[in-house]
Amino acid sequence: MKVMILAAGLGTRLRPLTLEKPKPLVEVGGKPLIVHHLEKLSESGFEDIVINHAWLGEKLVSALGKGSHWGLNIEYSAESEPLETGGGVFKALPLLGDDPFLLINGDAYTDYAFDSLPELSEALAHLVLVDNPEFKTTGDFSLNERGLVQASGQNKLTFSGLSVLSPELFAECKSGAFKLAPLLIGAMASSKVTGEHYSGLWTDVGTVERLQSLEEYLKQSRAI
């Protein structure tokens, strides 16, 4: 299974750290955020990685190269204009191929075991949902007793950004900027989205405060 890492965001909430480097290269625990992903992906047996980029993207390419340091094959999807998540994935589909692929947010940190994600059968997507973090009290989607993700319902959880997607999800899309959520919600209406509730470590490293909190957590973890 190929992997796409979303790395094209401006990282405005992480300024001044992102004034001279793209958000995925901001360090935590002694290494860039995206390197944590690359190491785990390599350890989990993944090989082919696609990374989209925009803001200071050349620095990302320079830092990661073709991925040989981690035993990976990295290809890049450059974006000259903001495409949002859906548009960014759609642009990268020629690099991802015809089979379902793993999608990861480049600015998230998790200890989720990537190799435990299921293969898609009838579904168009499989989403990893997490408990609602302190900075987000309202969830995104609910998970029913059949393992299907729904846009409505009680006890909504937060979409972690970690998912397995089928290229078929984008069958009716056209080039340009668009969000991923409406595509997922449309597939949910047809019972085509499965999911799971992950209760382990996950955080969206979207602000300096969250970055500092994660840094402190990792320091304490290493001290134990």
Secondary structure as UniProt FT lines:
FT   STRAND          3..6
FT   HELIX           12..14
FT   TURN            15..18
FT   HELIX           23..25
FT   STRAND          27..28
FT   TURN            29..30
FT   STRAND          31..32
FT   HELIX           33..43
FT   TURN            44..45
FT   STRAND          48..53
FT   TURN            55..56
FT   HELIX           57..64
FT   TURN            65..66
FT   HELIX           68..70
FT   STRAND          73..78
FT   HELIX           84..96
FT   STRAND          101..105
FT   TURN            106..107
FT   STRAND          108..110
FT   HELIX           114..116
FT   STRAND          125..130
FT   TURN            134..135
FT   STRAND          141..143
FT   TURN            145..146
FT   STRAND          148..150
FT   STRAND          157..165
FT   HELIX           167..170
FT   TURN            171..172
FT   HELIX           181..189
FT   TURN            190..191
FT   STRAND          193..198
FT   STRAND          202..204
FT   HELIX           208..223
//
